[in-house]
Amino acid sequence: MSTAPAFSTLALPDTLLQGVHALGYAAMTPVQAQSLPAILEGRDLVALAPTGSGKTAAFGLGLLSRLDASRIQTQALVLCPTRELADQVGKQLRRLAVGIPNLKLSILCGGIPLGPQLASLAHAPHVVVGTPGRIQELAKRRALALDGVRSFVLDEADRMLDMGFEEAIRDIVRRLPASRQGLLFSATFPDEIRALGGAMLRDPLEVSIDQGRQPTTIEQLFFEVDPARRAPALAALLLRHRPESAVVFCNTRADTVEVVGSLTHYGFSALALHGDMEQRDRDEVLVQFANRSCSVLVASDVAARGLDVEDLGAVVNYELPSDADTYLHRIGRTGRAGRDGLALSLCAPRELPRARAIEDRQGRALRWEPLQPLSGRATGVVAARMATLRIDAGRGDKLRAGDIVGALTGDAGLHKDEIGRIDVFATRSYVAITRRHAARALAALRAGRIKGRRFRIAAL
């Protein structure tokens, strides 16, 4: 049995090894082992790699190794399909760069006001992570100079094309120096990605992490259903397996809303996540799912990109996707870090060719089980164990998580074990409270003060 190579075998400077050690990294993942030596040599790269494979550290170490922090100039650009993924990538790059003094990293995405971003660019960041539309807009305004970029990364390129960003990406590429390094990462590799790679990369190394063989820790079950009875079949499935948290994937935005309505009717704590939502609404949904105030997240594929939830109990396909790679990418979100995972798929008769394509892709027979849809009211549905309170104050008000904990354990009289995850954003904060204590916590916070001040507080 071969041993994964250690990061210490790479020619990394001490400043980056500090970040590697701080994150607890020792052995490289397959995508890191196959790509990092070439990236560090300055080669272009195209990699077929799913979410959770370690690709952010692969391209992150590469672009950080090429930076000169003494030059006040944008030297690395990472494009992501969604703000959530950009935030996630930016946070990991900051951790990797902990040993680089005075490094400035900016996250520039649409869906938030342009003014503060323009102000932040008065002093050029060394690294920019953002979405294509906003980066293109800032470049056109000449607020963001790209002529010093040494490393350019397209992360989850397939979803960026699905979202209609190809024209913006090509415009951005035209603004980059010809000598830059180009790195393209994608979970699937359709012809459009090959064409884009051919236009932006020079003699790239191709790396492919086999998605056809899923870890044995993911149990995959398929259920043939009447398409007219799909919603009660989903409710029956969730009642049978009772995952503490589940993502239900739908193929259309309209389905996400309809499915949430159905699950709410049955008594489940469910929320929708789709591309038509305002950014603040998307943030609140993701906060509630991550802190266990919502047990079922119903999402479209594009909207779920960047979703980072530990220990996801199950992935459910409300309808099979049109291609096997998307199916494998969906179910790869459960069963991570050695945990057991569960993938459940509803399949109408017309979707059987899709099921056969998944079977061929994995090289083994699918496991089918019978399922009886609910015929009446659901019984035994357990509500999410947490509830979320929103505080209309955040980092801009010098509010910290410790201030919120102090108010809850002081005036509100809660035990610290009744307080869950706390998320503090620029202008708002969110705290998870055990559901049976949420009303008392809300009343106490409204009647009292946090850090000596009164803030508007609401239950989500």
One Martini backbone bead per residue (centre of mass of N, CA, C, O) as a GRO file, in nm:
protein
  460
    1MET     BB    1   0.092   0.038   0.027
    2SER     BB    2   0.081   0.358  -0.045
    3THR     BB    3   0.220   0.668   0.044
    4ALA     BB    4   0.160   0.977   0.101
    5PRO     BB    5   0.300   1.256   0.041
    6ALA     BB    6   0.475   1.509   0.178
    7PHE     BB    7   0.512   1.850   0.206
    8SER     BB    8   0.826   1.833   0.273
    9THR     BB    9   0.900   1.745  -0.036
   10LEU     BB   10   0.870   2.034  -0.102
   11ALA     BB   11   0.962   2.358  -0.242
   12LEU     BB   12   0.899   2.527   0.033
   13PRO     BB   13   0.873   2.789   0.205
   14ASP     BB   14   0.858   2.875   0.532
   15THR     BB   15   0.607   3.061   0.510
   16LEU     BB   16   0.424   2.815   0.406
   17LEU     BB   17   0.477   2.597   0.622
   18GLN     BB   18   0.325   2.743   0.841
   19GLY     BB   19   0.042   2.705   0.712
   20VAL     BB   20   0.046   2.399   0.691
   21HIS     BB   21   0.083   2.348   0.998
   22ALA     BB   22  -0.164   2.514   1.101
   23LEU     BB   23  -0.368   2.311   0.933
   24GLY     BB   24  -0.246   2.005   0.965
   25TYR     BB   25  -0.068   1.929   0.738
   26ALA     BB   26   0.100   1.646   0.569
   27ALA     BB   27  -0.045   1.483   0.362
   28MET     BB   28  -0.126   1.444   0.038
   29THR     BB   29  -0.341   1.463  -0.191
   30PRO     BB   30  -0.384   1.363  -0.506
   31VAL     BB   31  -0.402   1.649  -0.635
   32GLN     BB   32  -0.147   1.756  -0.496
   33ALA     BB   33   0.061   1.541  -0.589
   34GLN     BB   34   0.005   1.587  -0.906
   35SER     BB   35   0.031   1.925  -0.914
   36LEU     BB   36   0.242   2.085  -0.736
   37PRO     BB   37   0.514   2.049  -0.877
   38ALA     BB   38   0.423   2.196  -1.140
   39ILE     BB   39   0.324   2.460  -1.016
   40LEU     BB   40   0.603   2.537  -0.883
   41GLU     BB   41   0.736   2.545  -1.183
   42GLY     BB   42   0.499   2.712  -1.364
   43ARG     BB   43   0.280   2.547  -1.474
   44ASP     BB   44   0.020   2.464  -1.640
   45LEU     BB   45  -0.333   2.371  -1.553
   46VAL     BB   46  -0.562   2.084  -1.566
   47ALA     BB   47  -0.833   1.988  -1.338
   48LEU     BB   48  -1.003   1.696  -1.229
   49ALA     BB   49  -1.192   1.805  -0.940
   50PRO     BB   50  -1.352   1.777  -0.657
   51THR     BB   51  -1.502   1.859  -0.395
   52GLY     BB   52  -1.272   1.794  -0.128
   53SER     BB   53  -0.965   1.734  -0.264
   54GLY     BB   54  -0.754   1.997  -0.219
   55LYS     BB   55  -0.730   2.235  -0.438
   56THR     BB   56  -0.683   2.500  -0.280
   57ALA     BB   57  -0.399   2.426  -0.176
   58ALA     BB   58  -0.271   2.384  -0.448
   59PHE     BB   59  -0.314   2.675  -0.570
   60GLY     BB   60  -0.231   2.840  -0.320
   61LEU     BB   61   0.068   2.759  -0.299
   62GLY     BB   62   0.140   2.849  -0.582
   63LEU     BB   63   0.063   3.157  -0.573
   64LEU     BB   64   0.225   3.226  -0.309
   65SER     BB   65   0.513   3.146  -0.422
   66ARG     BB   66   0.498   3.406  -0.642
   67LEU     BB   67   0.510   3.620  -0.435
   68ASP     BB   68   0.565   3.983  -0.372
   69ALA     BB   69   0.505   4.169  -0.089
   70SER     BB   70   0.671   4.436  -0.174
   71ARG     BB   71   0.458   4.448  -0.400
   72ILE     BB   72   0.208   4.685  -0.487
   73GLN     BB   73   0.032   4.427  -0.638
   74THR     BB   74  -0.154   4.238  -0.843
   75GLN     BB   75  -0.063   3.871  -0.860
   76ALA     BB   76  -0.351   3.731  -0.793
   77LEU     BB   77  -0.625   3.532  -0.948
   78VAL     BB   78  -0.955   3.424  -0.835
   79LEU     BB   79  -1.218   3.239  -0.978
   80CYS     BB   80  -1.568   3.220  -0.886
   81PRO     BB   81  -1.912   3.144  -0.897
   82THR     BB   82  -1.937   3.227  -0.584
   83ARG     BB   83  -1.936   3.386  -0.287
   84GLU     BB   84  -1.905   3.144  -0.101
   85LEU     BB   85  -1.651   3.030  -0.236
   86ALA     BB   86  -1.477   3.282  -0.214
   87ASP     BB   87  -1.477   3.291   0.095
   88GLN     BB   88  -1.353   3.012   0.137
   89VAL     BB   89  -1.091   3.060  -0.022
   90GLY     BB   90  -0.991   3.313   0.125
   91LYS     BB   91  -0.960   3.183   0.405
   92GLN     BB   92  -0.749   2.967   0.322
   93LEU     BB   93  -0.533   3.160   0.213
   94ARG     BB   94  -0.486   3.310   0.479
   95ARG     BB   95  -0.382   3.061   0.631
   96LEU     BB   96  -0.143   2.996   0.437
   97ALA     BB   97  -0.035   3.317   0.479
   98VAL     BB   98   0.059   3.360   0.783
   99GLY     BB   99   0.387   3.393   0.707
  100ILE     BB  100   0.306   3.656   0.543
  101PRO     BB  101   0.388   3.968   0.548
  102ASN     BB  102   0.160   4.211   0.446
  103LEU     BB  103  -0.077   4.062   0.326
  104LYS     BB  104  -0.323   4.125   0.067
  105LEU     BB  105  -0.672   4.025   0.069
  106SER     BB  106  -0.943   4.020  -0.170
  107ILE     BB  107  -1.304   4.016  -0.180
  108LEU     BB  108  -1.481   4.023  -0.505
  109CYS     BB  109  -1.834   4.063  -0.521
  110GLY     BB  110  -2.137   4.027  -0.586
  111GLY     BB  111  -2.425   4.157  -0.396
  112ILE     BB  112  -2.254   4.409  -0.316
  113PRO     BB  113  -2.134   4.696  -0.264
  114LEU     BB  114  -1.907   4.891  -0.451
  115GLY     BB  115  -1.775   5.119  -0.284
  116PRO     BB  116  -1.591   4.962  -0.078
  117GLN     BB  117  -1.424   4.825  -0.301
  118LEU     BB  118  -1.306   5.077  -0.427
  119ALA     BB  119  -1.165   5.174  -0.167
  120SER     BB  120  -0.982   4.913  -0.124
  121LEU     BB  121  -0.820   4.977  -0.412
  122ALA     BB  122  -0.620   5.206  -0.342
  123HIS     BB  123  -0.475   4.945  -0.235
  124ALA     BB  124  -0.333   4.693  -0.367
  125PRO     BB  125  -0.378   4.370  -0.382
  126HIS     BB  126  -0.217   4.068  -0.408
  127VAL     BB  127  -0.501   3.921  -0.368
  128VAL     BB  128  -0.777   3.794  -0.571
  129VAL     BB  129  -1.119   3.712  -0.491
  130GLY     BB  130  -1.385   3.622  -0.732
  131THR     BB  131  -1.628   3.720  -0.947
  132PRO     BB  132  -1.657   3.781  -1.277
  133GLY     BB  133  -1.845   4.030  -1.288
  134ARG     BB  134  -1.693   4.212  -1.078
  135ILE     BB  135  -1.411   4.201  -1.201
  136GLN     BB  136  -1.488   4.322  -1.472
  137GLU     BB  137  -1.598   4.590  -1.365
  138LEU     BB  138  -1.333   4.685  -1.222
  139ALA     BB  139  -1.157   4.674  -1.478
  140LYS     BB  140  -1.320   4.876  -1.651
  141ARG     BB  141  -1.277   5.109  -1.426
  142ARG     BB  142  -0.970   5.086  -1.329
  143ALA     BB  143  -0.955   4.971  -1.022
  144LEU     BB  144  -0.836   4.696  -1.145
  145ALA     BB  145  -0.519   4.575  -1.185
  146LEU     BB  146  -0.383   4.305  -1.419
  147ASP     BB  147  -0.069   4.347  -1.519
  148GLY     BB  148   0.063   4.175  -1.247
  149VAL     BB  149  -0.026   3.891  -1.305
  150ARG     BB  150   0.099   3.553  -1.231
  151SER     BB  151  -0.179   3.421  -1.123
  152PHE     BB  152  -0.446   3.209  -1.262
  153VAL     BB  153  -0.779   3.111  -1.143
  154LEU     BB  154  -1.014   2.846  -1.209
  155ASP     BB  155  -1.293   2.771  -1.012
  156GLU     BB  156  -1.528   2.585  -1.115
  157ALA     BB  157  -1.572   2.621  -1.435
  158ASP     BB  158  -1.837   2.477  -1.510
  159ARG     BB  159  -2.027   2.667  -1.339
  160MET     BB  160  -1.955   2.931  -1.478
  161LEU     BB  161  -2.076   2.844  -1.748
  162ASP     BB  162  -2.364   2.780  -1.644
  163MET     BB  163  -2.387   3.102  -1.548
  164GLY     BB  164  -2.265   3.287  -1.795
  165PHE     BB  165  -1.924   3.365  -1.774
  166GLU     BB  166  -1.754   3.343  -2.034
  167GLU     BB  167  -1.725   3.636  -2.136
  168ALA     BB  168  -1.593   3.749  -1.879
  169ILE     BB  169  -1.349   3.563  -1.873
  170ARG     BB  170  -1.229   3.640  -2.151
  171ASP     BB  171  -1.192   3.939  -2.079
  172ILE     BB  172  -0.998   3.897  -1.843
  173VAL     BB  173  -0.776   3.739  -1.995
  174ARG     BB  174  -0.705   3.981  -2.191
  175ARG     BB  175  -0.586   4.155  -1.931
  176LEU     BB  176  -0.355   3.967  -1.912
  177PRO     BB  177  -0.060   3.851  -1.901
  178ALA     BB  178   0.111   3.625  -2.100
  179SER     BB  179   0.309   3.515  -1.847
  180ARG     BB  180   0.111   3.374  -1.695
  181GLN     BB  181  -0.033   3.155  -1.479
  182GLY     BB  182  -0.253   2.868  -1.544
  183LEU     BB  183  -0.551   2.750  -1.355
  184LEU     BB  184  -0.778   2.466  -1.394
  185PHE     BB  185  -1.087   2.385  -1.227
  186SER     BB  186  -1.295   2.080  -1.242
  187ALA     BB  187  -1.558   1.845  -1.205
  188THR     BB  188  -1.593   1.876  -1.510
  189PHE     BB  189  -1.529   1.794  -1.889
  190PRO     BB  190  -1.633   1.958  -2.119
  191ASP     BB  191  -1.588   2.107  -2.419
  192GLU     BB  192  -1.594   2.402  -2.308
  193ILE     BB  193  -1.346   2.362  -2.123
  194ARG     BB  194  -1.141   2.288  -2.336
  195ALA     BB  195  -1.165   2.556  -2.491
  196LEU     BB  196  -1.085   2.742  -2.258
  197GLY     BB  197  -0.810   2.613  -2.202
  198GLY     BB  198  -0.693   2.669  -2.488
  199ALA     BB  199  -0.712   2.993  -2.451
  200MET     BB  200  -0.547   3.020  -2.144
  201LEU     BB  201  -0.336   2.789  -2.199
  202ARG     BB  202   0.003   2.642  -2.172
  203ASP     BB  203   0.082   2.340  -2.192
  204PRO     BB  204  -0.089   2.160  -2.003
  205LEU     BB  205  -0.135   1.987  -1.732
  206GLU     BB  206  -0.306   1.678  -1.672
  207VAL     BB  207  -0.554   1.619  -1.414
  208SER     BB  208  -0.708   1.318  -1.263
  209ILE     BB  209  -0.970   1.248  -1.041
  210ASP     BB  210  -1.130   0.974  -0.957
  211GLN     BB  211  -1.498   0.958  -0.958
  212GLY     BB  212  -1.595   0.657  -1.012
  213ARG     BB  213  -1.472   0.601  -0.715
  214GLN     BB  214  -1.630   0.572  -0.440
  215PRO     BB  215  -1.642   0.562  -0.130
  216THR     BB  216  -1.748   0.308   0.084
  217THR     BB  217  -1.896   0.517   0.290
  218ILE     BB  218  -2.109   0.539   0.055
  219GLU     BB  219  -2.444   0.498   0.051
  220GLN     BB  220  -2.639   0.374  -0.228
  221LEU     BB  221  -2.982   0.464  -0.309
  222PHE     BB  222  -3.266   0.348  -0.501
  223PHE     BB  223  -3.592   0.495  -0.620
  224GLU     BB  224  -3.885   0.417  -0.760
  225VAL     BB  225  -4.115   0.664  -0.899
  226ASP     BB  226  -4.385   0.854  -0.909
  227PRO     BB  227  -4.390   1.170  -1.028
  228ALA     BB  228  -4.666   1.247  -0.866
  229ARG     BB  229  -4.507   1.119  -0.581
  230ARG     BB  230  -4.236   1.263  -0.497
  231ALA     BB  231  -4.285   1.426  -0.235
  232PRO     BB  232  -4.388   1.190  -0.046
  233ALA     BB  233  -4.132   1.023  -0.096
  234LEU     BB  234  -3.933   1.212   0.038
  235ALA     BB  235  -4.059   1.211   0.319
  236ALA     BB  236  -4.029   0.905   0.363
  237LEU     BB  237  -3.721   0.899   0.338
  238LEU     BB  238  -3.655   1.090   0.580
  239LEU     BB  239  -3.805   0.916   0.792
  240ARG     BB  240  -3.639   0.656   0.758
  241HIS     BB  241  -3.332   0.793   0.799
  242ARG     BB  242  -3.288   1.053   0.972
  243PRO     BB  243  -3.116   1.297   0.909
  244GLU     BB  244  -2.976   1.572   1.055
  245SER     BB  245  -2.857   1.631   0.760
  246ALA     BB  246  -2.973   1.764   0.432
  247VAL     BB  247  -2.936   1.749   0.077
  248VAL     BB  248  -3.156   1.862  -0.178
  249PHE     BB  249  -3.159   1.797  -0.518
  250CYS     BB  250  -3.235   2.010  -0.789
  251ASN     BB  251  -3.284   2.102  -1.135
  252THR     BB  252  -3.465   2.347  -1.031
  253ARG     BB  253  -3.575   2.634  -0.888
  254ALA     BB  254  -3.877   2.570  -0.862
  255ASP     BB  255  -3.843   2.303  -0.702
  256THR     BB  256  -3.726   2.415  -0.440
  257VAL     BB  257  -3.984   2.563  -0.349
  258GLU     BB  258  -4.185   2.325  -0.360
  259VAL     BB  259  -4.036   2.134  -0.165
  260VAL     BB  260  -4.040   2.314   0.084
  261GLY     BB  261  -4.345   2.331   0.106
  262SER     BB  262  -4.388   2.028   0.149
  263LEU     BB  263  -4.201   1.980   0.396
  264THR     BB  264  -4.337   2.187   0.581
  265HIS     BB  265  -4.613   2.046   0.584
  266TYR     BB  266  -4.477   1.783   0.725
  267GLY     BB  267  -4.252   1.931   0.947
  268PHE     BB  268  -4.001   2.033   0.827
  269SER     BB  269  -3.676   2.183   0.829
  270ALA     BB  270  -3.687   2.399   0.548
  271LEU     BB  271  -3.471   2.526   0.279
  272ALA     BB  272  -3.388   2.743   0.018
  273LEU     BB  273  -3.141   2.729  -0.269
  274HIS     BB  274  -3.095   2.990  -0.511
  275GLY     BB  275  -3.014   3.217  -0.775
  276ASP     BB  276  -3.262   3.440  -0.703
  277MET     BB  277  -3.131   3.528  -0.452
  278GLU     BB  278  -3.037   3.723  -0.220
  279GLN     BB  279  -2.752   3.745  -0.048
  280ARG     BB  280  -2.867   3.766   0.240
  281ASP     BB  281  -3.055   3.521   0.216
  282ARG     BB  282  -2.834   3.316   0.158
  283ASP     BB  283  -2.675   3.355   0.418
  284GLU     BB  284  -2.906   3.272   0.613
  285VAL     BB  285  -2.941   2.987   0.513
  286LEU     BB  286  -2.649   2.887   0.563
  287VAL     BB  287  -2.643   2.942   0.862
  288GLN     BB  288  -2.884   2.755   0.947
  289PHE     BB  289  -2.758   2.494   0.838
  290ALA     BB  290  -2.480   2.500   0.990
  291ASN     BB  291  -2.637   2.541   1.293
  292ARG     BB  292  -2.908   2.348   1.295
  293SER     BB  293  -3.191   2.510   1.215
  294CYS     BB  294  -3.164   2.332   0.954
  295SER     BB  295  -3.213   2.001   0.810
  296VAL     BB  296  -3.312   2.104   0.512
  297LEU     BB  297  -3.157   2.149   0.196
  298VAL     BB  298  -3.280   2.307  -0.099
  299ALA     BB  299  -3.099   2.266  -0.410
  300SER     BB  300  -2.910   2.382  -0.648
  301ASP     BB  301  -2.616   2.332  -0.795
  302VAL     BB  302  -2.510   2.623  -0.813
  303ALA     BB  303  -2.589   2.721  -0.520
  304ALA     BB  304  -2.407   2.486  -0.371
  305ARG     BB  305  -2.163   2.623  -0.426
  306GLY     BB  306  -1.954   2.641  -0.137
  307LEU     BB  307  -2.061   2.437   0.044
  308ASP     BB  308  -1.968   2.413   0.408
  309VAL     BB  309  -2.039   2.103   0.567
  310GLU     BB  310  -2.015   1.922   0.834
  311ASP     BB  311  -2.142   1.623   0.855
  312LEU     BB  312  -2.322   1.510   0.619
  313GLY     BB  313  -2.573   1.282   0.625
  314ALA     BB  314  -2.722   1.362   0.337
  315VAL     BB  315  -2.799   1.288  -0.005
  316VAL     BB  316  -3.058   1.410  -0.232
  317ASN     BB  317  -3.229   1.303  -0.524
  318TYR     BB  318  -3.515   1.421  -0.656
  319GLU     BB  319  -3.352   1.416  -0.927
  320LEU     BB  320  -3.182   1.314  -1.175
  321PRO     BB  321  -2.928   1.395  -1.338
  322SER     BB  322  -2.804   1.424  -1.671
  323ASP     BB  323  -2.523   1.340  -1.533
  324ALA     BB  324  -2.282   1.152  -1.369
  325ASP     BB  325  -2.090   1.371  -1.261
  326THR     BB  326  -2.301   1.528  -1.097
  327TYR     BB  327  -2.374   1.300  -0.911
  328LEU     BB  328  -2.088   1.261  -0.787
  329HIS     BB  329  -2.064   1.548  -0.682
  330ARG     BB  330  -2.299   1.543  -0.488
  331ILE     BB  331  -2.224   1.281  -0.308
  332GLY     BB  332  -1.934   1.397  -0.216
  333ARG     BB  333  -2.058   1.560   0.045
  334THR     BB  334  -2.057   1.283   0.169
  335GLY     BB  335  -1.835   1.101   0.354
  336ARG     BB  336  -1.620   1.262   0.505
  337ALA     BB  337  -1.344   1.210   0.689
  338GLY     BB  338  -1.437   0.890   0.731
  339ARG     BB  339  -1.728   0.907   0.709
  340ASP     BB  340  -2.040   0.826   0.683
  341GLY     BB  341  -2.255   0.792   0.396
  342LEU     BB  342  -2.558   0.923   0.216
  343ALA     BB  343  -2.734   0.820  -0.090
  344LEU     BB  344  -3.042   0.944  -0.232
  345SER     BB  345  -3.265   0.827  -0.508
  346LEU     BB  346  -3.496   0.950  -0.725
  347CYS     BB  347  -3.681   0.752  -0.987
  348ALA     BB  348  -3.815   0.779  -1.277
  349PRO     BB  349  -3.874   0.609  -1.560
  350ARG     BB  350  -3.739   0.837  -1.750
  351GLU     BB  351  -3.452   0.810  -1.569
  352LEU     BB  352  -3.312   0.531  -1.630
  353PRO     BB  353  -3.081   0.617  -1.823
  354ARG     BB  354  -2.929   0.771  -1.599
  355ALA     BB  355  -2.882   0.530  -1.414
  356ARG     BB  356  -2.714   0.369  -1.622
  357ALA     BB  357  -2.487   0.580  -1.643
  358ILE     BB  358  -2.400   0.556  -1.347
  359GLU     BB  359  -2.335   0.257  -1.356
  360ASP     BB  360  -2.114   0.279  -1.575
  361ARG     BB  361  -1.930   0.484  -1.429
  362GLN     BB  362  -1.885   0.281  -1.166
  363GLY     BB  363  -1.895  -0.038  -1.238
  364ARG     BB  364  -2.182  -0.093  -1.089
  365ALA     BB  365  -2.447  -0.190  -0.933
  366LEU     BB  366  -2.739  -0.084  -0.832
  367ARG     BB  367  -2.936   0.000  -0.543
  368TRP     BB  368  -3.258  -0.121  -0.490
  369GLU     BB  369  -3.563   0.013  -0.333
  370PRO     BB  370  -3.844   0.027  -0.176
  371LEU     BB  371  -4.125   0.279  -0.179
  372GLN     BB  372  -4.362   0.442   0.036
  373PRO     BB  373  -4.553   0.686   0.020
  374LEU     BB  374  -4.717   0.916   0.162
  375SER     BB  375  -5.083   0.930   0.252
  376GLY     BB  376  -5.050   1.150   0.482
  377ARG     BB  377  -4.964   1.236   0.766
  378ALA     BB  378  -4.690   1.314   0.943
  379THR     BB  379  -4.495   1.113   1.169
  380GLY     BB  380  -4.209   1.191   1.365
  381VAL     BB  381  -4.117   1.470   1.321
  382VAL     BB  382  -3.809   1.641   1.369
  383ALA     BB  383  -3.696   1.917   1.472
  384ALA     BB  384  -3.475   2.129   1.484
  385ARG     BB  385  -3.254   2.186   1.759
  386MET     BB  386  -3.226   2.472   1.642
  387ALA     BB  387  -3.213   2.835   1.667
  388THR     BB  388  -3.224   3.166   1.517
  389LEU     BB  389  -3.057   3.472   1.587
  390ARG     BB  390  -3.078   3.817   1.496
  391ILE     BB  391  -2.825   4.072   1.484
  392ASP     BB  392  -2.805   4.429   1.414
  393ALA     BB  393  -2.480   4.347   1.433
  394GLY     BB  394  -2.113   4.383   1.398
  395ARG     BB  395  -1.798   4.450   1.317
  396GLY     BB  396  -1.872   4.759   1.281
  397ASP     BB  397  -1.959   4.744   1.610
  398LYS     BB  398  -1.748   4.562   1.770
  399LEU     BB  399  -1.859   4.275   1.750
  400ARG     BB  400  -1.850   3.971   1.939
  401ALA     BB  401  -1.894   3.655   2.035
  402GLY     BB  402  -1.836   3.707   2.341
  403ASP     BB  403  -2.063   3.917   2.380
  404ILE     BB  404  -2.299   3.724   2.326
  405VAL     BB  405  -2.238   3.515   2.541
  406GLY     BB  406  -2.250   3.710   2.784
  407ALA     BB  407  -2.552   3.787   2.749
  408LEU     BB  408  -2.668   3.493   2.766
  409THR     BB  409  -2.525   3.411   3.049
  410GLY     BB  410  -2.640   3.649   3.192
  411ASP     BB  411  -2.928   3.789   3.155
  412ALA     BB  412  -3.052   3.518   3.020
  413GLY     BB  413  -2.937   3.245   3.173
  414LEU     BB  414  -2.759   3.068   3.003
  415HIS     BB  415  -2.608   2.797   2.910
  416LYS     BB  416  -2.344   2.726   2.709
  417ASP     BB  417  -2.484   2.457   2.589
  418GLU     BB  418  -2.726   2.639   2.450
  419ILE     BB  419  -2.495   2.736   2.261
  420GLY     BB  420  -2.396   2.783   1.946
  421ARG     BB  421  -2.333   2.907   1.667
  422ILE     BB  422  -2.134   3.195   1.563
  423ASP     BB  423  -2.202   3.474   1.334
  424VAL     BB  424  -1.991   3.743   1.211
  425PHE     BB  425  -2.058   4.025   1.042
  426ALA     BB  426  -2.054   4.342   0.944
  427THR     BB  427  -2.395   4.398   1.026
  428ARG     BB  428  -2.432   4.094   1.127
  429SER     BB  429  -2.569   3.844   1.358
  430TYR     BB  430  -2.550   3.486   1.459
  431VAL     BB  431  -2.742   3.266   1.682
  432ALA     BB  432  -2.750   2.953   1.830
  433ILE     BB  433  -3.036   2.794   1.985
  434THR     BB  434  -3.198   2.606   2.162
  435ARG     BB  435  -3.524   2.573   2.094
  436ARG     BB  436  -3.640   2.578   2.399
  437HIS     BB  437  -3.461   2.870   2.450
  438ALA     BB  438  -3.520   3.095   2.235
  439ALA     BB  439  -3.745   3.275   2.356
  440ARG     BB  440  -3.588   3.358   2.610
  441ALA     BB  441  -3.345   3.482   2.466
  442LEU     BB  442  -3.497   3.696   2.305
  443ALA     BB  443  -3.627   3.850   2.543
  444ALA     BB  444  -3.361   3.917   2.694
  445LEU     BB  445  -3.215   4.074   2.466
  446ARG     BB  446  -3.435   4.291   2.427
  447ALA     BB  447  -3.423   4.389   2.737
  448GLY     BB  448  -3.126   4.420   2.704
  449ARG     BB  449  -2.765   4.400   2.662
  450ILE     BB  450  -2.483   4.451   2.436
  451LYS     BB  451  -2.215   4.596   2.534
  452GLY     BB  452  -2.420   4.835   2.645
  453ARG     BB  453  -2.626   4.775   2.406
  454ARG     BB  454  -2.885   4.823   2.173
  455PHE     BB  455  -3.049   4.580   1.963
  456ARG     BB  456  -3.180   4.437   1.697
  457ILE     BB  457  -3.398   4.145   1.735
  458ALA     BB  458  -3.443   3.820   1.570
  459ALA     BB  459  -3.630   3.553   1.449
  460LEU     BB  460  -3.597   3.299   1.191
   0.00000   0.00000   0.00000
